[in-house]
Amino acid sequence: MDYVAAAVFAVVYLAMMLGGIPWTALDRAGVALLGAIALVATRRISAQAAWKAVDVPTVALLFGLMVVSAQLRLSGFYTYIGRRLARMGVSPATLLALLIAVAGLLSALLANDIVCLAITPVLIDGCAQRQLNPVPFLLGLACAANVGSAATLIGNPQNMLIGQTLNLSFTRYLFIALPPVAAGFIVVWAVITRSVAGRWTGRACGTQGVENGLNGWQVVKGLSVVTLLVLAFLFTSWPRDVLALCAAGVLLSSRRMASRDILNLVDWDVLILFIGLFIVNRVIETSGMLPGALKLIEAAGVHLESLPWLFGLTVFLSNLVSNVPAVMLLLKVAPNPSTGPLLALASTFAGNLLLFGSIANIIVVEQASRRGVYISWKKHASIGVPVTLATLALAAGWLWVQMR
């Protein structure tokens, strides 16, 4: 056994589990990058091999779609949608249903973390104006963003990775994922309304100015590019990464919206996390430690060729080390296109279980705390646990029907 490589792997994935290294300012992305640097520095992998280990099409797809979503945020699109929702003269329960539907749809086509980042402050202001307790709506936003992002192969980073690695059909995956996702929206609404039990009012939080005003031309430009991009994904076999980069190039070419402003909204941490983990996982794969680990797992009676075992392990690892690292590992041991929808649905739906299970949850909670709205992990769990258990059951049942 290569003890240096094993030690780096252990430290990196322990940091994935803890969210970083305690008593330091290192987060997941920083640790993944340092792990990759350590492996290159100790000659466990050459610099050339490290570059080759990075799945460039996946990183390119992720970057291109981040640019598209960032342009729409900068144009004021998300703020406009949030304000329109908050000002609608409907009952609180209906408002929650509309919020879940809109957040879920946007998260299926655009980066769900940016959707949560942009809509959260506007939603809090809208609830304050209507004297509504914002917590149920914020939890609805986070849960819907997670569930909705499972609907497509571009809804979240792990789905992009799965789609690119296994070369999955965008259209076929959409038809498989859409029923459990649609049912998941109903579950989110039902769980939250039941927990509220008609008590929708709450203290008003101080409102603040949010985001820029609406730039109509930039919104039209951005939505047109998104529409053409999705149509190309659905009806052509052109490489998704190239299409996403072309879309990003079109949106960066602007006379009024500075490219640096758009690029400042790109989630560089996630891109660095991907690059670092690609390199760390390649060393583990080539060192022989991965086959050895698989033999130990099989000796314990866990057979990953069995889909129920793979489903359960995906859910467990997604909550242990976060869904992106979990999917990266599982794609090495279960590189079968037929398992793609299982990995995507299980890893994404599992994100609602705990507060730190997904970036969307963390963004909503942190943005809310800056506005004086505090959501404890217990409060999140009271919604997240039943939502996760119900949506995972729906996904497992639907996948079983598909296999039959």
N, C-alpha and C positions, 0 to 999 in steps of 0.2 A: 504493500500500500504506500502511496505517496502521501506522507504525513503533512507536508506543507500544503498541498492542494486540498487535502481533507480538512485541514484547519481553516483555510480560507473559505471553503464551502460552508463549514459549520458556522463561522462568524457571520458570513453574509446572510445566510438564511435565518440565523437567530435574530439578526437585525431586521429582517423582513417581518418576523413574528412580533418583535417589540416596537416596530416603527422607527428604529434607529438604534444607536448605541447609547445606553444610559450614561448620564453625567458628561455627555459631549454634545456638540451641536450637529452631529452627523445624523442625517435622516436616511431613509431607504436608498434614495438615489446616490447619495454621497458614499454610502458603504458599498454599494454595487460597483461604483466606479473605482473606489480604492481597492476592492477585491480583484478587479480586472488588472489594475496597475501592479498589484503585488504579484500576480501570476506571471505577468510579462517580465517584471523585474527579477524574479527568481528563476526565470527561463523555463517555467512550466509550459509556456506557449510563446512562440515568437511573435514579434509585432505584426509580421505579415499574416500569420495564421490567425491572430486575434482579429484583424480587420476582416478576414474571410469568414470568421465565425459569426459576424454580425449579419443578421438577415436584413439586407438593405431594402428589399421590396416592402417588408413590413414597416420598417422605420420610415420609409418614404411615404407610404400610405398614411401612417399616423400623422406625420408632419403636415402633409397636404391637407388633410381634413381638419387639423388644428387651425391652420391658416384660414380655411373657409369659415369655421365657427368663430374665430377671432374677428374676422371682418364683419360678420353679422352683429357681434356684440358691440363693436366699435361704432357701427351705424345706428345703434339705438334700437335694433329690432327686438331683442329680448326684453328691454325695458318697456317698450311699447306694448308688447304682448302681456307682460305682467300687470301694467296699469289698466289695460282694457279688461282683463279678467277681474281685477280687484274692484273696478267700478261698476260691474254688471249688477243690475237690480234683481238678483236672484236670491233664493234662500241659501243659508250657509252650506247645507248638504249638497245642493246643486252646484254651488261655487266650488266645493271640494271635488265633485265629479268632473267639472270642466277643467279644473287645475290638473287633475290626474291625467285626463285625456291629452291635454295640450303638452304638459311636461313629458309624458310618455312618447308622444309623437315626435317632438323635437329631439329627445334623447336617442330615438331610433335612427335619426338621420344626421345628427350633429353630436359633438362631444358632450356627454351628459354632465361632466364637471363644469363646463362653461355655462350650460343651461342653468345649473343650480347657482353658480356664482353670480350670474346676472339677475335672476328672477328673485332670489331670496330677499334682498333689501327692499325691492319694490313691493313684494308680497307683504312684508311686515308693515310698511307704510299704509298699504291698502287696508289691512286688518285694523290698524290703529284708527283710521278714518271711519270705519264701520263699527268700532267698539267690539271687535271680534278677538277671541283668543287666538294668537297666531300659531301656537304650537301644533294643533292638529293639521293645519294647512302646511306647515313646514315639514312635518313628518310625511304628509301625503306627497309633497314635492320630492323629497329624498327617495321614498319608496318607489314612486312612479318613475323617477329618472332611472333607477336601477332596473326595474322590471322592463321599462320601455326600451332600454339600451340593448336588451337581449333579442329584440325583434329582427335585427339585421346584422350583417357582418361588418358594419362600420359604426355600430352604436357605442362601442367601448374598446379599449386597447386589447383586452384578451380575445374578443371576437375577431378583431382585425388579424391578430396573430394566428388564431385557429384557421380562419379563412385562407390566409396567405400560405401557411405551412401545409395545409391539407388540400389546397387548391379546390375549395368548395365552390359550388355554384351559388351565386348571390340569390337568384330567383328560387332555387330549390330550398335553400335554407330558410328564406322568408316564409314560404308556404308551410314548412315544418314548425317554425317558431311562432308564427302569428297566433294560432289558437291558444296555446298556454299563456302567451303574453297578454292577449285580450282578456282572458279569464283572470289573469293576475291583477289587472286594473280593477276589476270588480271586487276581488279579494281585498285589495288595499282600501278601497272605498268602504266596504262592509266592515272591516276590522276597525277603522278609525271612527266611523259614525257610531258603531256599537260602543266603543270606548268613551266617546263624548257623551252619549246618552242624552242628547238635546241641549247640553250646556255649552253653547258656542261662544257666549260673551266672555270678555276678559278685559284686563286693564289695558289702556292704550299706551303704547310706547312712543317716545318722542320721535318725530319723523325728521329725516335729513334729506338733503338733495341727493339724487341717485343718478349716476351715469350721464351720458350726453343726451341731448334731444334727438329726435328722429331725423335721420338723413334719408329722405325718400328715395333719391336716386341710388344711393349705396345699398339700401335695402332691396330695391328691385334688381340691382346688379347681382347682389349676393344670392338672392332666392332664385334668380334665373340660372346662375351657375350650379346651385344645388340641384335644381330640377333636371338640368341636362346631365349632371353627373349621375344622379340616381337612375335616369332612363338608360344611360350608357351601361351602368352596372347590371341593369335588368335585362337588357335586350342585345348586348354585344358581348363578345369574348375578349375585348381589349383588356390589357393588364390594368387592374384597379389602381396599382401604385402610380403608374404613368398618368392615368386619368386624373387622379387626385393632385399630382404635382402640376399638371396643366391647369387645373382649376385654381390652384394656389397662385400660379403665375399670372393668370388673368386678373385675379383680385388684387394682387400686389402691384399691378400696372395701373396706377391711378394718378390723376393730376392733382387731387385734393387730399386724399387719405394717405398719409406718409407710411411707407412700408415699415419703418422702424416702430411705429405705433402698433401696427398689426403684429409684427414679430415679437414685440414685448408681451403680447397676450398669449403667445404659444407656450404650452406647458413643457419647457425644456427639461424639467426634472424627470418627467415620465420618459422622454426620449433617452436621457442618460441612463435611467433605470434599465430600459430595454437593452441598451448597448452593453452595459456592465454585466447583466445577467446572461446575455448571449455568450459572452466570453467565458464567464465562470462555468456555465453549464457545459460548454464545449470541452473544457479541461477535464471536468468530471466524467464526461462521456468517453474521451479518448484515453483517460488514465486507467480505465478498467473498473473504477469504483461503482459505476452505475450498474453494470451487469451483476456485480457482487451484491449490491443492495437489492436488486430484483430477486436474486436467489433467496436472500433472507426473508423477503416479503412473501415469496411463494412457500417457503418452509413454514411460515406462520399461518398458512392456510388462506392467504389473500391472493386471489388469481385475477389479475387485471384484465385478462381476456373476457372475464365475466362482467357484463355490463352493470349489473347491480353493485358489484364491488367497486367498479370504476366510478360509478355515480356517487357512491358514499364517500370514496376517497377524495373525489373532487370537492365535495362539499366540505369535508374535514380540512383539507389542505388550504382551501380558499379562505377559511376563517383562521387558520393557524398562521400562514405566512402571507396572506393576501392573494387575490385571484390571479394577478399577472404572473408572479413567481410560481404559483401552483400549476397554472396551465403550461408554463414553459417546461416544468419538470415532467408533467404527465404526457406532453406531446412527444417526449423522448421515449417513453415506455409504452405508449399506445398510439403510434403514428398511423392510425387507420382512418380513412375519410368517413367511414360509417359512424365513428365515435365523435365526429366534429360537433353535431348538434347537441349531443349529451354534454360534452365538455363546456360548450358555450352557455347552455341554459343552466346547468348545475352551478357553474362558477359564478355566473351573474346573479342568479336568484339568491345564492348563498350570501351575497353581499349585504342583504338587508338584515341578517341575523343579529349582528352586533354593531355598535356605534362605529367602531373602527374597521368594519368589514369592507367598506368601500370609500373611495375618495369623495363621492357625492354626499355621503352622510357627514363626513368631516367638514366639508365646505359649508353645508347648510348650518351645522351647529356652530361653527366658528363665526360665520357671517352673522348669525342670529345673536350670538353673545356680544358682538360689537354694537348691537342695537338694544342691548338690555334685555334680550329674551334668552333664557337659559334652559337648555334641554339636557337633562341628566342621562347617563347611560341606562338607568333603570326605566326612565320614561320612554326612551327609544326602544328598549327591549320589550316593553309592554305592547308595542305595536310591531316591532321588527320580528320578534320570535314567531307570533302566530302568522304573520304575513309570509315569512320564509317557509315555515312548515307547510302551509297550504299551497304556496306556489310550487315548492319542490315536489309535493305530492301530485299536483296537476301535471307538472313537467314529466315526472316519472311515468305516470299513467299514459300520457299522450305518446311518449317515446315507445312505450311498450306496445301501444296500438299500432304505431307506425311500423315497428319491427314485425308484428304479426301480419 
